[in-house]
Amino acid sequence: MGAGQQLAIEDCFLKWRETLTCTPNTLVTDYWPRVQCFTRWCETHDLMYWRQLRVCHLQEYAGELVKRGCGREHLGKCCRVIRRASHWAAVTWPECFVDFAEGFRLPTVKEANRQRRRDPLTLEEVAEFLLFLREQPFGWNILTGVALAGIAGLRLQEARCLKWIHIDLRTGMVSIVAENSKTAYSERTIPIPELVLDILREAYRRQQPDENDYVVPTNSRHSFRRAFYRHRNHWRPGLNVEPSGLRRVLRSEWFKRHWHTDSLSVYRGHKPPSTSPVDWKHYIIFDPQGLQQTFREEVVAKIDEVVKPFRDQWNDHETGDISAQRGS
């Protein structure tokens, strides 16, 4: 029996790893964890040597991943490293091995294992979440971003890129700069609801920032998402809402309450479908003050009315904190 016939599964993966040209970070964070997952599975199924592997084993392994809830994209990545190693071993030692992954087919991922339907949030629930974040350790790191996206309807990218120089805390106006945005009409100046303005004023007092500092301290996309999911799970375990879903709250509220949607579309950075580009440019440039007044009357005033009880809670809590500090 040739020396290749005695090659252990893990040893074969190690030799295959030496031939890869990807970055060390890709090996450590992507390839090797998937390899180790498969080698552990082989150990539990009494598979020790590479010569023992057959396509039926890879199919069984993939099937078990599906049963654990693995999505199709993740499943494909898990099986890809095994298939590549199998092909490499067959080419390197043709007298000992064949490509056992030939004929492999990714199993169908059942609908139940696909991404669950997103849960909707109301304006009241977003305001309740903001009150919750206020009391959490490190909750202020994302609180302003949640307020700007969930109550004021900013895109998450717009909220994360916003700097203090773009905010007038006296008048409650926010100038949104479309940095690296593919969406037209993103650059706009809008009034923000009173609850959001109260939050920004308190955040400014807490941070004492420079004008070029970011409004959202945790403004990296991935860091914001991780922090959002962590706090969301503490607030309501099992709730399925993603950070970008915060922006959809205003849209769903407007439909639910039968409010006129054109003003909201412009407020959120969209040109109404019934407006031509020429009419839009004339309207947005010729009378910006009139447009901002329209926003106050047709968008902001309605939001303020809905979240007023939560704004009262916010300010009552702040007054209590100040009184306690004075008493001490």
Beta strands, then each sheet from edge to edge (+ up, - down):
strand 1: 167-168
strand 2: 173-176
strand 3: 188-191
sheet 1: 1+ 2- 3+
end
